[in-house]
Amino acid sequence: MCDEKKFLEVVDLKKSFGEGETKQEVLRGMNFSIAKGEFCVLLGPSGSGKSTLLNIIGGIDNPDSGYISIDGDKLDEMNEKALTQYRRKHLGYVFQLYNLIPNLNVKENIEVGAYLSDNPLDIDDLLKTLGLFEHRYKLPNQLSGGQQQRVSIGRAIVKNPNILLCDEPTGALDYTTSKEILKLIEDVNQKYGNTIIMVTHNEAVKNMADHVIKLRDGIIRHNDINENKVSATDLDW
């Protein structure tokens, strides 16, 4: 078991795409750690390496060098079966696009995530936390964008994952709905204790995070603990 202050460690991580003259270094030697239960924001403009970094943490992509360790286990030492189990059992994903199954209702879409877990959360309790209990029998096309994103969050966290990865989860939403979704993610972090890693280009979101890592051109420019967190409801941009 690792030190909880270093629940997730990123060590000298490098990643490039292409070869020769077209080679582009996307991650250029990243080092940081995230504590268990922490709400961490990866902040930076397009092309800064945020999503590539998130994909490597999620075991979707591999680095060229360096490694990531979760609770003392290095991802690059896992075989394909172990990596699949890691993704299924320990990770939840929330994306900008909701990717819901159109012919399943709200409750059934969330149950899809529950089937992947040995220790899922209680679905009815989760539906109430998400504000979706009265909508549980509706199909995705009967929901607003914000409600669909709530279902997507529910599907991710019903697995009771150690880590919730959020890639621009409010990118397709208006201001008011974005704040509602950010408040929901904040509530999920506080209620269930998941370690949350959120990619965003929205500077205001850093104010609600425990830990802010600013990226630019594949390099960490700032790595700060936020001593003066504010609630998502108090964010403004």
C-alpha distance (Angstrom), angle and dihedral (degrees) to the residues before:
residue distance angle dihedral
M1 . . .
C2 3.77 . .
D3 3.79 130.2 .
E4 3.83 106.2 -79.9
K5 3.80 88.2 -131.0
K6 3.80 86.3 64.2
F7 3.80 99.8 38.2
L8 3.80 89.3 138.5
E9 3.81 118.4 29.0
V10 3.79 127.7 -171.3
V11 3.79 111.6 -165.7
D12 3.84 123.9 -168.6
L13 3.80 91.4 -38.5
K14 3.82 116.5 -171.4
K15 3.79 130.5 178.0
S16 3.80 133.4 170.2
F17 3.79 136.0 175.0
G18 3.79 128.3 -147.1
E19 3.80 129.4 14.7
G20 3.79 138.5 -103.3
E21 3.79 114.7 -7.6
T22 3.81 91.8 -3.6
K23 3.82 94.1 52.8
Q24 3.79 112.0 125.6
E25 3.79 122.0 -167.1
V26 3.80 105.6 -142.3
L27 3.82 99.8 171.5
R28 3.78 115.8 29.4
G29 3.80 107.9 -170.9
M30 3.80 110.0 -43.4
N31 3.80 123.1 -168.0
F32 3.80 125.9 179.4
S33 3.80 142.6 116.7
I34 3.80 133.6 -140.3
A35 3.80 125.3 -151.1
K36 3.79 124.1 -128.6
G37 3.80 112.1 -87.9
E38 3.78 92.3 12.8
F39 3.80 123.2 142.9
C40 3.82 103.3 -136.7
V41 3.82 125.1 -176.0
L42 3.81 121.7 -156.9
L43 3.78 102.3 -155.0
G44 3.77 128.5 -171.1
P45 3.80 147.0 106.4
S46 3.80 125.2 -81.3
G47 3.79 110.4 -67.6
S48 3.81 95.0 27.0
G49 3.81 93.1 115.2
K50 3.82 99.1 -105.1
S51 3.79 99.3 129.6
T52 3.82 93.4 39.8
L53 3.80 89.0 53.8
L54 3.81 91.1 48.1
N55 3.82 90.9 50.3
I56 3.80 91.3 52.6
I57 3.82 91.7 48.6
G58 3.80 86.8 50.1
G59 3.80 92.6 52.9
I60 3.82 90.6 -118.6
D61 3.81 93.8 114.5
N62 3.80 134.1 26.3
P63 3.81 127.5 -130.3
D64 3.81 122.2 -125.5
S65 3.80 89.2 -129.9
G66 3.77 140.2 -11.3
Y67 3.78 122.8 48.2
I68 3.79 147.8 -116.9
S69 3.78 121.9 -133.4
I70 3.82 125.2 -164.9
D71 3.79 115.9 -162.9
G72 3.79 88.6 -21.7
D73 3.83 96.9 -47.8
K74 3.81 117.0 115.3
L75 3.80 114.0 -138.0
D76 3.81 92.7 -147.0
E77 3.81 90.2 59.6
M78 3.82 93.0 56.3
N79 3.80 119.2 98.1
E80 3.81 118.7 -134.2
K81 3.79 93.2 -91.2
A82 3.81 92.8 50.5
L83 3.80 91.0 46.1
T84 3.81 91.1 51.6
Q85 3.79 89.6 50.4
Y86 3.81 90.2 48.5
R87 3.82 90.9 53.8
R88 3.81 93.4 44.3
K89 3.78 99.3 43.8
H90 3.78 105.3 30.7
L91 3.82 108.8 28.3
G92 3.77 134.5 70.0
Y93 3.81 121.0 -171.6
V94 3.79 129.1 -152.7
F95 3.80 115.8 -177.6
Q96 3.79 136.1 -174.2
L97 3.82 88.4 -109.1
Y98 3.79 113.0 57.8
N99 3.85 98.8 -139.3
L100 3.80 93.1 -161.5
I101 3.81 121.6 168.3
P102 3.82 103.0 -108.1
N103 3.81 98.7 -148.7
L104 3.83 94.6 49.2
N105 3.79 121.9 81.5
V106 3.81 124.7 -126.0
K107 3.80 95.5 -88.5
E108 3.82 93.0 45.2
N109 3.82 92.2 49.5
I110 3.80 89.2 54.6
E111 3.81 91.7 45.0
V112 3.82 88.2 60.0
G113 3.82 86.9 69.3
A114 3.82 92.8 44.3
Y115 3.81 91.5 58.5
L116 3.81 89.1 63.0
S117 3.79 93.9 59.1
D118 3.80 135.7 76.2
N119 3.80 89.7 -156.5
P120 3.83 109.2 32.5
L121 3.78 124.0 175.4
D122 3.81 119.7 -107.1
I123 3.81 103.8 -85.2
D124 3.82 98.1 -148.4
D125 3.81 91.3 49.2
L126 3.80 89.6 48.3
L127 3.82 92.0 48.6
K128 3.81 88.5 55.5
T129 3.83 91.8 48.3
L130 3.82 88.5 51.0
G131 3.80 93.0 48.1
L132 3.81 89.5 -120.5
F133 3.81 103.7 108.5
E134 3.81 94.3 104.8
H135 3.83 89.6 46.6
R136 3.81 95.8 47.5
Y137 3.82 95.6 114.7
K138 3.81 96.4 46.1
L139 3.80 122.9 106.8
P140 3.83 119.9 -123.1
N141 3.82 92.8 -104.1
Q142 3.81 88.8 59.6
L143 3.81 91.8 59.2
S144 3.80 135.0 80.6
G145 3.81 120.0 -115.5
G146 3.78 91.0 -101.3
Q147 3.80 92.1 50.8
Q148 3.81 90.8 49.1
Q149 3.81 89.7 52.7
R150 3.82 88.6 50.8
V151 3.82 88.6 55.2
S152 3.80 89.5 48.9
I153 3.82 89.9 52.0
G154 3.80 89.9 47.6
R155 3.80 91.7 51.9
A156 3.82 89.4 51.7
I157 3.80 98.6 46.9
V158 3.83 100.2 37.5
K159 3.82 85.4 79.6
N160 3.82 86.2 65.2
P161 3.82 90.2 -128.8
N162 3.80 124.3 -168.4
I163 3.80 89.7 -135.8
L164 3.80 130.5 35.6
L165 3.81 113.7 -161.2
C166 3.81 114.6 -159.8
D167 3.80 119.2 -171.5
E168 3.83 109.4 -166.0
P169 3.84 90.7 -42.2
T170 3.82 92.8 178.8
G171 3.81 97.0 40.2
A172 3.82 94.3 108.3
L173 3.81 96.2 40.6
D174 3.81 134.9 90.1
Y175 3.81 122.2 -112.2
T176 3.81 98.6 -93.6
T177 3.81 94.4 43.9
S178 3.82 90.7 45.3
K179 3.79 90.2 57.2
E180 3.82 90.8 48.5
I181 3.81 90.9 52.4
L182 3.82 92.2 46.4
K183 3.82 89.3 50.6
L184 3.80 89.3 50.2
I185 3.82 91.5 51.5
E186 3.81 88.6 48.3
D187 3.83 90.2 51.2
V188 3.82 91.1 48.1
N189 3.81 90.5 52.2
Q190 3.80 91.7 50.6
K191 3.82 96.6 42.8
Y192 3.80 101.3 41.3
G193 3.82 101.8 24.2
N194 3.82 96.2 -132.1
T195 3.79 117.4 163.5
I196 3.80 103.4 -116.1
I197 3.79 124.8 -155.8
M198 3.79 112.8 -174.9
V199 3.79 126.7 -173.5
T200 3.80 114.3 -152.0
H201 3.80 142.4 148.9
N202 3.83 90.7 -154.3
E203 3.82 107.4 108.6
A204 3.82 92.6 -159.7
V205 3.83 92.8 64.4
K206 3.82 91.3 67.2
N207 3.80 89.1 71.4
M208 3.83 92.4 68.4
A209 3.81 95.0 47.5
D210 3.82 130.2 95.7
H211 3.79 91.4 -145.9
V212 3.81 129.4 26.8
I213 3.80 123.3 -164.2
K214 3.80 114.5 -174.8
L215 3.79 116.8 -157.7
R216 3.78 131.6 -167.0
D217 3.80 127.6 169.9
G218 3.80 92.4 -10.0
I219 3.80 94.8 -54.3
I220 3.81 131.1 104.7
R221 3.80 106.5 -115.8
H222 3.82 97.1 176.8
N223 3.82 132.2 13.3
D224 3.80 108.6 -174.4
I225 3.80 139.8 165.9
N226 3.80 109.6 -138.7
E227 3.79 108.7 -130.1
N228 3.82 93.7 178.9
K229 3.80 106.6 50.8
V230 3.78 119.2 178.1
S231 3.78 127.8 -159.5
A232 3.79 119.1 -99.4
T233 3.80 88.3 -115.9
D234 3.83 89.0 64.4
L235 3.82 95.9 51.9
D236 3.78 118.2 114.4
W237 3.80 132.5 -175.7
